[in-house]
Amino acid sequence: MLRRLGQSKLQVAPVAMGCWPIAGITSVGVTEAHSLATLRAAFDARVNFFDTAYCYGYDGESERMIGRALGSHRDEIVIASKCGIHWEQGKQVTDGRPATIRRECEQSLRRLGTDRIDLYYLHAPDRDTPVSESAGALRELLDAGLVRAVGVSNFHTTDLLDEFQAVCPIRALQPHYNMLQREIEADRLPWCRAHDVAAVVYWPLMKGFLAGKLRRDHQWNPRDGRQKYPIFQGEQWAKTHDFVDRLRPLAEEIPCSVAQLVIAWTIRQPGITAALCGAKRPEQIAETAAAMRLTLSMSVMEQIAQAIADRGELDSRPAV
Ligand SMILES: NC(=O)c1ccc[n+]([C@@H]2O[C@H](COP(=O)([O-])OP(=O)(O)OC[C@H]3O[C@@H](n4cnc5c(N)ncnc54)[C@H](OP(=O)(O)O)[C@@H]3O)[C@@H](O)[C@H]2O)c1
């Protein structure tokens, strides 16, 4: 069931746990006990791949929890973290300068309680720092053995990928991707396949929408960060609910949950190595992890394709 991560020696489960929700910044009602239990539940469900970042938490809280919950299983798990974005007075700041990258890596290693990060991403390109300079810093970390493989996230063009790759080998790209947001299929996914680079995708459940559990009359908690995105408003909200309703009978027939159908579809797409499934409760990751063992028939795949075509993709270049 494990898949090789690009040209690296790392072997990862196709369902990875996304460790942003456990940080609690935009997800509501997360306690530390829930978060630690969710990480352990992921491991128990055979998820061996954990995705975090310095900025998951105002001060690296997500990384600290991974160290606490899974430190005793260090050699059985693959930890991915990211540098280059931090919080300042409640706002995210992008900083890809070499000195920042080196410092953030050392701090992440301490928080995670480990001597190496298996996969270390540049979280996003920094407009004020040439990408070759950020790549050079990551290359040094790789050569020093502090990170085992390097990835990049939120790179929107293949030119930028080429520029980075000329200095430091890229083993994984982390873009967003789900049934309705598939723009990487036009350029970056073919690039990944041509260069044997893993595509590790975020928002496979479209921030929970495609889990099929948000009701049409859902009342948002004012602290829930999702309501600011257009997809959770007005006509888009209604159309996506109609789409999820098309998935329900397909899931029932299998039988599985809508979330499982969506994740099983995602990890079957050509070129997709792993789907990052965010979770803040043990039962959520137990549910999505079970999608690793689902097989979807050709008929189900065709009906999903038709539902997607009828819904129409979202133009998600400006955030969802
Ligand atoms: N590189 C980047 O810039 C970037 C950006 C975003 C995310 N990421 C990574 O990708 C991961 C995934 O993104 P995400 O966490 O924002 O979104 P997601 O995986 O699309 O959705 C996660 C949310 O879906 C809901 N959910 C999950 N499993 C469920 C289930 N079985 N049943 C019902 N609801 C379920 C939960 O929300 P509720 O319970 O609150 O409904 C959960 O917080 C992140 O955790 C992070 O590791 C990376």
Ligand as a Chemical Component Dictionary entry (heavy atoms), coordinates in Angstrom:
data_LIG
# 
_chem_comp.id                   LIG 
_chem_comp.type                 NON-POLYMER 
_chem_comp.pdbx_formal_charge   0 
_chem_comp.three_letter_code    LIG 
# 
loop_
_chem_comp_atom.comp_id 
_chem_comp_atom.atom_id 
_chem_comp_atom.alt_atom_id 
_chem_comp_atom.type_symbol 
_chem_comp_atom.charge 
_chem_comp_atom.model_Cartn_x 
_chem_comp_atom.model_Cartn_y 
_chem_comp_atom.model_Cartn_z 
_chem_comp_atom.pdbx_ordinal 
LIG N1  N1  N 0  0.906   23.908 1.690  1  
LIG C1  C1  C 0  -0.091  24.681 2.011  2  
LIG O1  O1  O 0  -0.075  25.907 1.795  3  
LIG C2  C2  C 0  -1.295  24.064 2.644  4  
LIG C3  C3  C 0  -2.498  24.776 2.713  5  
LIG C4  C4  C 0  -3.593  24.155 3.291  6  
LIG C5  C5  C 0  -3.474  22.871 3.805  7  
LIG N2  N2  N 1  -2.290  22.203 3.765  8  
LIG C6  C6  C 0  -2.126  20.840 4.322  9  
LIG O2  O2  O 0  -3.170  20.032 3.845  10 
LIG C7  C7  C 0  -3.938  19.515 4.929  11 
LIG C8  C8  C 0  -5.390  19.403 4.501  12 
LIG O3  O3  O 0  -5.991  20.675 4.409  13 
LIG P1  P1  P 0  -7.145  21.121 5.425  14 
LIG O4  O4  O 0  -6.902  20.437 6.704  15 
LIG O5  O5  O -1 -7.188  22.586 5.420  16 
LIG O6  O6  O 0  -8.428  20.658 4.635  17 
LIG P2  P2  P 0  -9.140  19.288 4.254  18 
LIG O7  O7  O 0  -8.328  18.088 4.532  19 
LIG O8  O8  O 0  -9.649  19.489 2.882  20 
LIG O9  O9  O 0  -10.350 19.323 5.265  21 
LIG C9  C9  C 0  -10.119 19.112 6.648  22 
LIG C10 C10 C 0  -11.387 19.364 7.412  23 
LIG O10 O10 O 0  -12.397 18.512 6.914  24 
LIG C11 C11 C 0  -13.212 18.068 7.979  25 
LIG N3  N3  N 0  -13.098 16.620 7.983  26 
LIG C12 C12 C 0  -11.998 15.868 7.852  27 
LIG N4  N4  N 0  -12.282 14.570 7.872  28 
LIG C13 C13 C 0  -13.598 14.502 8.006  29 
LIG C14 C14 C 0  -14.483 13.443 8.094  30 
LIG N5  N5  N 0  -14.067 12.191 8.039  31 
LIG N6  N6  N 0  -15.773 13.743 8.245  32 
LIG C15 C15 C 0  -16.187 15.026 8.284  33 
LIG N7  N7  N 0  -15.389 16.090 8.216  34 
LIG C16 C16 C 0  -14.100 15.810 8.080  35 
LIG C17 C17 C 0  -12.677 18.685 9.260  36 
LIG O11 O11 O 0  -13.345 19.947 9.472  37 
LIG P3  P3  P 0  -14.591 20.155 10.458 38 
LIG O12 O12 O 0  -14.639 19.011 11.391 39 
LIG O13 O13 O 0  -14.283 21.440 11.122 40 
LIG O14 O14 O 0  -15.770 20.240 9.539  41 
LIG C18 C18 C 0  -11.251 18.970 8.868  42 
LIG O15 O15 O 0  -10.718 20.018 9.615  43 
LIG C19 C19 C 0  -3.650  20.494 6.076  44 
LIG O16 O16 O 0  -3.959  19.950 7.322  45 
LIG C20 C20 C 0  -2.204  20.785 5.837  46 
LIG O17 O17 O 0  -1.403  19.719 6.329  47 
LIG C21 C21 C 0  -1.209  22.785 3.162  48 
# 
loop_
_chem_comp_bond.comp_id 
_chem_comp_bond.atom_id_1 
_chem_comp_bond.atom_id_2 
_chem_comp_bond.value_order 
_chem_comp_bond.pdbx_ordinal 
LIG N1  C1  SING 1  
LIG C1  O1  DOUB 2  
LIG C1  C2  SING 3  
LIG C2  C3  SING 4  
LIG C2  C21 DOUB 5  
LIG C3  C4  DOUB 6  
LIG C4  C5  SING 7  
LIG C5  N2  DOUB 8  
LIG N2  C6  SING 9  
LIG N2  C21 SING 10 
LIG C6  O2  SING 11 
LIG C6  C20 SING 12 
LIG O2  C7  SING 13 
LIG C7  C8  SING 14 
LIG C7  C19 SING 15 
LIG C8  O3  SING 16 
LIG O3  P1  SING 17 
LIG P1  O4  DOUB 18 
LIG P1  O5  SING 19 
LIG P1  O6  SING 20 
LIG O6  P2  SING 21 
LIG P2  O7  DOUB 22 
LIG P2  O8  SING 23 
LIG P2  O9  SING 24 
LIG O9  C9  SING 25 
LIG C9  C10 SING 26 
LIG C10 O10 SING 27 
LIG C10 C18 SING 28 
LIG O10 C11 SING 29 
LIG C11 N3  SING 30 
LIG C11 C17 SING 31 
LIG N3  C12 SING 32 
LIG N3  C16 SING 33 
LIG C12 N4  DOUB 34 
LIG N4  C13 SING 35 
LIG C13 C14 SING 36 
LIG C13 C16 DOUB 37 
LIG C14 N5  SING 38 
LIG C14 N6  DOUB 39 
LIG N6  C15 SING 40 
LIG C15 N7  DOUB 41 
LIG N7  C16 SING 42 
LIG C17 O11 SING 43 
LIG C17 C18 SING 44 
LIG O11 P3  SING 45 
LIG P3  O12 DOUB 46 
LIG P3  O13 SING 47 
LIG P3  O14 SING 48 
LIG C18 O15 SING 49 
LIG C19 O16 SING 50 
LIG C19 C20 SING 51 
LIG C20 O17 SING 52 
# 
